[in-house]
Amino acid sequence: MFGKSSKAIDPVCGMSVDPATASSVEHEGVQYYFCSPHCAKSFEADPVKYAGK
């Protein structure tokens, strides 16, 4: 899905992250990537709040 130079956007804080090294969570069949475990936990606590961003 992502090439070597592709970046993903952390849906919690908006930071650009590298999917190869980022924390990630799957929600409703979509993989989301995060800058830190803290942002991943925030997403997991309320994915509907962040998944639409």
N, CA, C and O atoms as a MOPAC input file, in Angstrom:
PM7 MOZYME 1SCF
protein

 N      0.80900 1    -1.19300 1     0.00000 1
 C      0.00000 1     0.00000 1     0.00000 1
 C      0.85800 1     1.26400 1     0.00000 1
 O      0.56400 1     2.20300 1    -0.74000 1
 N      1.90400 1     1.30500 1     0.80900 1
 C      2.77300 1     2.46600 1     0.87200 1
 C      4.13700 1     2.09600 1     0.32600 1
 O      4.66500 1     1.02600 1     0.62900 1
 N      4.70900 1     2.98300 1    -0.48100 1
 C      6.05400 1     2.77100 1    -0.97800 1
 C      7.07000 1     3.22400 1     0.05900 1
 O      6.70300 1     3.67000 1     1.14500 1
 N      8.35200 1     3.10600 1    -0.28300 1
 C      9.40300 1     3.46900 1     0.66600 1
 C      9.34200 1     4.93600 1     1.07800 1
 O      9.66100 1     5.26300 1     2.22100 1
 N      8.94000 1     5.82100 1     0.17700 1
 C      8.93400 1     7.24400 1     0.49400 1
 C      7.55100 1     7.75100 1     0.91000 1
 O      7.39400 1     8.94300 1     1.17600 1
 N      6.57300 1     6.89400 1     0.97100 1
 C      5.22300 1     7.30300 1     1.32200 1
 C      5.12000 1     7.60200 1     2.80300 1
 O      5.78500 1     6.97900 1     3.63000 1
 N      4.28500 1     8.55300 1     3.11500 1
 C      4.03600 1     8.92500 1     4.49800 1
 C      2.53900 1     8.76700 1     4.77400 1
 O      1.71300 1     8.78200 1     3.86100 1
 N      2.22600 1     8.61800 1     6.03000 1
 C      0.83800 1     8.57500 1     6.47500 1
 C      0.65900 1     9.72100 1     7.45600 1
 O      1.63200 1    10.22900 1     8.01500 1
 N     -0.58200 1    10.12500 1     7.66300 1
 C     -0.88000 1    11.19600 1     8.59800 1
 C     -1.52400 1    10.60100 1     9.84700 1
 O     -2.51900 1     9.88200 1     9.76100 1
 N     -0.95000 1    10.90700 1    10.99800 1
 C     -1.51700 1    10.48800 1    12.27600 1
 C     -2.87400 1    11.19300 1    12.42400 1
 O     -2.92200 1    12.42300 1    12.45900 1
 N     -3.97700 1    10.43500 1    12.51100 1
 C     -5.29500 1    11.07000 1    12.57500 1
 C     -5.57300 1    11.78300 1    13.90000 1
 O     -6.52300 1    12.56000 1    13.99400 1
 N     -4.76500 1    11.53000 1    14.91100 1
 C     -4.97100 1    12.18300 1    16.21200 1
 C     -4.30900 1    13.55800 1    16.24200 1
 O     -4.95300 1    14.54400 1    16.59800 1
 N     -3.03000 1    13.63200 1    15.87200 1
 C     -2.29800 1    14.90100 1    15.99400 1
 C     -1.96700 1    15.55800 1    14.65200 1
 O     -1.55700 1    16.71800 1    14.61900 1
 N     -2.14400 1    14.82000 1    13.53700 1
 C     -1.88100 1    15.38600 1    12.22100 1
 C     -0.43900 1    15.30300 1    11.76300 1
 O     -0.10000 1    15.81100 1    10.69400 1
 N      0.41300 1    14.67300 1    12.55200 1
 C      1.83000 1    14.55900 1    12.21300 1
 C      2.04400 1    13.56300 1    11.07200 1
 O      1.33900 1    12.55800 1    10.98400 1
 N      3.00400 1    13.83600 1    10.21100 1
 C      3.37700 1    12.92000 1     9.13300 1
 C      4.25100 1    11.81900 1     9.71700 1
 O      5.21100 1    12.09700 1    10.43700 1
 N      3.91800 1    10.56400 1     9.40600 1
 C      4.66200 1     9.42600 1     9.96200 1
 C      5.02600 1     8.43500 1     8.86100 1
 O      4.38000 1     8.38500 1     7.81500 1
 N      6.06000 1     7.65700 1     9.11100 1
 C      6.49300 1     6.60800 1     8.19600 1
 C      5.78200 1     5.31700 1     8.58700 1
 O      6.03100 1     4.79500 1     9.67400 1
 N      4.90300 1     4.78500 1     7.73500 1
 C      4.16500 1     3.55900 1     8.07000 1
 C      5.06400 1     2.36800 1     8.40300 1
 O      4.64300 1     1.46500 1     9.12600 1
 N      6.28700 1     2.35300 1     7.89100 1
 C      7.19500 1     1.23200 1     8.15000 1
 C      7.64500 1     1.17600 1     9.60400 1
 O      7.99900 1     0.10700 1    10.10100 1
 N      7.63300 1     2.31900 1    10.29000 1
 C      8.13500 1     2.36400 1    11.66100 1
 C      7.11000 1     2.87600 1    12.67200 1
 O      7.37900 1     2.87800 1    13.87300 1
 N      5.95600 1     3.30300 1    12.20900 1
 C      4.94700 1     3.91300 1    13.08600 1
 C      4.13000 1     2.87100 1    13.84200 1
 O      3.99700 1     1.72800 1    13.40500 1
 N      3.58700 1     3.28600 1    14.98300 1
 C      2.57700 1     2.48000 1    15.67600 1
 C      1.35800 1     2.43600 1    14.77600 1
 O      1.09500 1     3.39200 1    14.04600 1
 N      0.60300 1     1.33500 1    14.81700 1
 C     -0.57300 1     1.26000 1    13.96300 1
 C     -1.71400 1     0.53300 1    14.64700 1
 O     -1.50900 1    -0.27800 1    15.55100 1
 N     -2.92300 1     0.84300 1    14.19700 1
 C     -4.14600 1     0.22400 1    14.69800 1
 C     -5.05700 1     0.00300 1    13.49700 1
 O     -5.17400 1     0.87500 1    12.63600 1
 N     -5.70000 1    -1.15400 1    13.43700 1
 C     -6.68700 1    -1.40900 1    12.39000 1
 C     -8.07400 1    -1.12000 1    12.95100 1
 O     -8.41500 1    -1.55000 1    14.05200 1
 N     -8.86500 1    -0.38800 1    12.18000 1
 C    -10.24300 1    -0.06800 1    12.56600 1
 C    -11.12400 1    -0.22100 1    11.33900 1
 O    -10.90900 1     0.44500 1    10.32600 1
 N    -12.11000 1    -1.09200 1    11.42700 1
 C    -13.05700 1    -1.34800 1    10.33600 1
 C    -12.34600 1    -1.61700 1     9.01100 1
 O    -12.75000 1    -1.11200 1     7.96400 1
 N    -11.28600 1    -2.41800 1     9.07000 1
 C    -10.57400 1    -2.81900 1     7.86700 1
 C     -9.57700 1    -1.80900 1     7.32200 1
 O     -8.97000 1    -2.04500 1     6.27700 1
 N     -9.39900 1    -0.69000 1     8.01100 1
 C     -8.44600 1     0.33300 1     7.57600 1
 C     -7.31800 1     0.41900 1     8.60100 1
 O     -7.56100 1     0.44900 1     9.80700 1
 N     -6.08500 1     0.45800 1     8.10600 1
 C     -4.93200 1     0.57500 1     8.98300 1
 C     -4.62200 1     2.04800 1     9.18900 1
 O     -4.48800 1     2.79500 1     8.21900 1
 N     -4.50600 1     2.47900 1    10.45300 1
 C     -4.16800 1     3.85100 1    10.81000 1
 C     -2.79300 1     3.84500 1    11.46700 1
 O     -2.45800 1     2.91600 1    12.20200 1
 N     -1.99300 1     4.88200 1    11.20300 1
 C     -0.62500 1     4.97100 1    11.69300 1
 C     -0.47900 1     6.18200 1    12.59900 1
 O     -1.12400 1     7.21200 1    12.40000 1
 N      0.40000 1     6.03200 1    13.62000 1
 C      0.50700 1     7.04700 1    14.66700 1
 C      1.95900 1     7.38700 1    14.96700 1
 O      2.85700 1     6.56400 1    14.78800 1
 N      2.17100 1     8.61500 1    15.42500 1
 C      3.51500 1     9.07600 1    15.75700 1
 C      4.01700 1     8.45800 1    17.05200 1
 O      5.22500 1     8.37700 1    17.27700 1
 N      3.09400 1     8.02200 1    17.90600 1
 C      3.48700 1     7.48300 1    19.20800 1
 C      2.41900 1     6.53200 1    19.73700 1
 O      1.27800 1     6.55400 1    19.27600 1
 N      2.78700 1     5.70800 1    20.69300 1
 C      1.78400 1     4.85300 1    21.33100 1
 C      0.68300 1     5.66900 1    22.02200 1
 O     -0.45600 1     5.21400 1    22.12300 1
 N      1.02200 1     6.86200 1    22.49300 1
 C      0.02100 1     7.72800 1    23.13400 1
 C     -1.09900 1     8.08700 1    22.14700 1
 O     -2.27800 1     7.99500 1    22.48800 1
 N     -0.73800 1     8.49000 1    20.94500 1
 C     -1.75800 1     8.81700 1    19.93300 1
 C     -2.55000 1     7.57400 1    19.55500 1
 O     -3.76100 1     7.65500 1    19.35300 1
 N     -1.88400 1     6.42500 1    19.45500 1
 C     -2.59500 1     5.18000 1    19.13800 1
 C     -3.61900 1     4.85400 1    20.21900 1
 O     -4.73100 1     4.43200 1    19.90400 1
 N     -3.26200 1     5.04300 1    21.48600 1
 C     -4.19300 1     4.77900 1    22.58800 1
 C     -5.36100 1     5.75500 1    22.56800 1
 O     -6.49200 1     5.36700 1    22.85900 1
 N     -5.10400 1     7.01700 1    22.23000 1
 C     -6.18800 1     7.99800 1    22.11400 1
 C     -7.16900 1     7.57600 1    21.02300 1
 O     -8.38400 1     7.67500 1    21.19200 1
 N     -6.62400 1     7.10500 1    19.90500 1
 C     -7.46100 1     6.62800 1    18.80700 1
 C     -8.28800 1     5.42400 1    19.24200 1
 O     -9.49300 1     5.37600 1    18.99200 1
 N     -7.65400 1     4.45600 1    19.88900 1
 C     -8.35300 1     3.25200 1    20.32200 1
 C     -9.47500 1     3.56900 1    21.31500 1
 O    -10.49000 1     2.87300 1    21.34700 1
 N     -9.29600 1     4.61400 1    22.12100 1
 C    -10.31500 1     4.98700 1    23.09600 1
 C    -11.57300 1     5.55500 1    22.43200 1
 O    -12.67200 1     5.42300 1    22.97000 1
 N    -11.41200 1     6.18700 1    21.26000 1
 C    -12.55500 1     6.80100 1    20.56800 1
 C    -12.28500 1     6.85700 1    19.06100 1
 O    -12.10800 1     7.94600 1    18.51500 1
 N    -12.24800 1     5.70300 1    18.37600 1
 C    -11.87600 1     5.69800 1    16.95800 1
 C    -12.83600 1     6.49500 1    16.07000 1
 O    -12.40900 1     7.06400 1    15.06500 1
 N    -14.10100 1     6.54300 1    16.41800 1
 C    -15.06200 1     7.28500 1    15.58600 1
 C    -14.70800 1     8.77200 1    15.54600 1
 O    -14.91000 1     9.43100 1    14.52600 1
 N    -14.19300 1     9.29000 1    16.63000 1
 C    -13.79200 1    10.70700 1    16.69900 1
 C    -12.70000 1    11.02800 1    15.69400 1
 O    -12.69000 1    12.11400 1    15.11400 1
 N    -11.76600 1    10.08100 1    15.47900 1
 C    -10.60700 1    10.33500 1    14.64400 1
 C    -10.63900 1     9.71600 1    13.25600 1
 O     -9.97400 1    10.22200 1    12.35200 1
 N    -11.37900 1     8.65600 1    13.06100 1
 C    -11.34400 1     7.90800 1    11.79800 1
 C    -11.84300 1     8.71500 1    10.61400 1
 O    -11.42800 1     8.44700 1     9.48600 1
 N    -12.69700 1     9.67000 1    10.81800 1
 C    -13.24900 1    10.46100 1     9.72200 1
 C    -12.36100 1    11.59700 1     9.26300 1
 O    -12.67400 1    12.26400 1     8.27700 1
 N    -11.24800 1    11.83100 1     9.96500 1
 C    -10.37000 1    12.96100 1     9.61300 1
 C     -9.58600 1    12.66900 1     8.36300 1
 O     -8.79800 1    13.50500 1     7.91900 1

